[in-house]
Amino acid sequence: MSEGYRKFLRMKQLPHVWCPGCGNGMIVKALLEAVGELGLEQDKVVVVSGIGCSGRTPFVLDFNTMHTTHGRALAFATGIKLANPELKVIVIMGDGDASAIGGNHFIHSCRRNLDLTALIFNNGIYGLTGGQLAPTTPTGKRSTTTPTGSIDAPFDLVRLALGAGAGFVARTTSFDHKVMASLMKRAISYRGFAVMDILTSCPTYFGRMNEVAEPYDMVHYLRDTTSAMHDCTCGETDEAEDPVVAGAAALMSTGVFRDEAREDYGTLYGRKVAAAVERQRSAT
C-alpha cells in the first residue's frame, strides 16, 4: 500500500480480524485509494458501519468512525449527515445487515436520496455469526442452515436499489480492484444516495460450504460468475441478463446501472429550513 494511504489507517489496530482470503481487505484498500485520490479532508470523512464482518471496518480506519447496531447504520448516518451536511458520510454494511434486519432503512434511504454513500460488502452469507443463509445467498448454494442447498430466490441488491429509487447504483467485485476503486470515486462524488453492491469472497464459510474454499479459487469464482456491462443510463437492468430472472446459472452483471442527477434530500431540507427562518423573520 502506498505510504500516502497509510495515514488513513489506525496502525495500532492491525493486523485486522478478517480471515485469510477474505475480500474485505481489498474493499478497504480501494476505499482508501478513492478517498486519497478525491483529496477529501480526513477530518471531514465519516465511516459508519453496522454489525457483521464488514462492521469491523471502522476499527482500522483513521476517520471519524462509528460502529453501530445491527441493521441501523443508515439511521445513524442519516442523523450525522443532517446534523452536519459538510461531512462526507460513507456507510459500510454487509448484505445481511443491509437487506435483512436493515432492509427497511435501506429502501427508504434509496427513496429519500440523502447524500450518503452505501458500500455493501456482499459475500452471500452470514460470515460473522456462523455461515447461515443470507438474503443474497444464490439458489442452490449451501450454508450452515441450508446444508443441502438453498431453495430461496436471492435478493438482487441492484434491482432492489433501482426499484426503491436510488440515484446512483453500481455493482462490482473484490476481484476487480481497479474497477472497484474507480466506481467508489464515482459513488462518493455523487450528490445523493449512492449504492455499491460489492460481491466479495468468504472462503471460510461460503467457499468451504460450496467447494471454493481456497482464496485463489474464491476470487476466480467471483470472476467466473459475473460479467461486465457498459454503463446503463436508463436506470433499468436487462431482464435477460438478470440472475434472478434468468436462473442461477446466469452471470451477474457488473457496472453502473444508474447515474442520475437529481436534487438530494439535504438540499431540499436546507431550502425548507431557510424558507421557514425567512418567514419567521418577516413575521417579527
VENHU-V11057 format. One record per backbone hydrogen bond with DSSP energy under -1.0 kcal/mol. CO is the residue of the C=O (numbers start at 0). NH is the residue of the N-H. If there is no record, write none. Layout:
co:nh
CO:NH
CO:NH
This chain:
co:nh
1:4
4:7
5:8
7:61
8:10
9:12
10:13
18:21
22:26
23:27
24:28
25:29
26:30
27:31
28:32
29:33
30:34
31:35
32:36
33:37
34:39
40:43
41:44
43:87
44:63
45:89
46:65
47:91
48:67
52:55
53:56
55:58
56:59
59:9
60:62
63:46
65:48
68:71
71:75
72:76
73:77
74:78
75:79
76:80
77:81
78:82
79:83
83:86
87:45
88:116
89:47
90:118
91:49
92:120
93:97
94:98
95:99
99:102
101:105
102:106
103:107
104:108
105:109
106:110
107:111
108:112
112:264
113:115
115:193
116:90
117:195
118:92
119:121
119:197
120:94
121:199
124:126
125:130
130:143
131:125
133:136
134:154
137:140
140:149
145:148
149:139
155:159
156:160
157:161
158:162
159:163
160:165
166:259
167:194
168:256
168:257
169:196
170:254
171:198
174:176
175:179
176:180
177:181
178:182
179:183
180:184
181:185
182:186
183:187
184:188
185:189
189:191
192:167
193:117
194:169
195:119
196:171
197:121
198:173
200:22
201:206
202:207
204:208
205:209
206:211
213:217
214:218
215:219
216:220
217:221
218:222
219:223
220:224
224:251
226:253
237:240
241:245
242:246
246:249
251:226
253:228
254:170
255:231
257:168
263:267
264:268
265:269
266:270
267:271
268:272
269:273
270:274
271:275
272:276
273:277
274:278
275:279
276:280
277:281
278:282
279:283
